[in-house]
Amino acid sequence: MKSARPSKILVEEVQLMRGSEIVVSLLGAFGQSLKETRLTAWLGYLLSMKPERLAPLFGFKGNVLEISLENHHEDGRSDIFVKTSQGLGVIEAKVDATDASAQLKRYQARWRALLTLGYSNTQQSGIRHVHWQQLADCLDEVARTASPAFKFLATQFIKHLEEHHMITKTEPLEIYAREINEPVTLELFIKGQIYGCVYEKRNKVAEAQYFAPHFGDKIDRQKRGISTGISYVARVE
């Protein structure tokens, strides 16, 4: 009698861990922290693959001839330096809302672009402000008709930005509810439109689009006009 062979278990994908965190994107495999140099290196590569589609986002005109990363200048080092048939362009990226306009102006270039988490209502002379969300939207649009290689790299880049809450997730948590049951928290929310909480990676409140305050019995008894329960939701900014 022949012995039965063990059945093969087919596993399409195995979770990759870095430290105690699950890696959800290729960029995350190089480190869970958010590094500007890592982001700009990836962006520079994507820009070299589709220069005619991505360069206009930063205000660069002409045919892209050369792209260099961490280019050294007399007054510092630029993140991405782009040479086109009509001039030179420079991109400075920040993972927060830092205004690096003064830094950009030191570089000799025809076009200057600032990639940050901040929005600017006014365009400064010679500087174009680009939000990371605008970049993600542009990459998503380009990837629809691009090669599989570009689509994969762009998707991984976008996932990394989503993971660190730099852009809105495609399917975000819609409403996040929390208890408000003491005077200080109530005053901050009602008068200052602020709700404070300990920030942790993958915190649900950081992923939500709306916040629903639930007023408890204690604050109901202490504050006139406040009733127990949820009365409205506030958009998270």
Secondary structure, 3 states (H helix, E strand, C coil): CCCCCCCCCCCCCCCCEECCEECCCCHHHHCCCCCHHHHHHHHHHHHHHCHHHHHHHHCCCCCEEEEEEEEEECCEEEEEEEEECCEEEEEEECCCCCCCHHHHHCCCCCEEEEEECCCCCCCCCCEEEEEHHHHHHHHHHHHCCCCHHHHHHHHHHHHHHHHCCCCCCCCCCCEEEEEECCHHHHHHHHHHCCCCCCCCCCCHHHHCCEEEEEECHHHHHHCCCCCCECCCCEECC
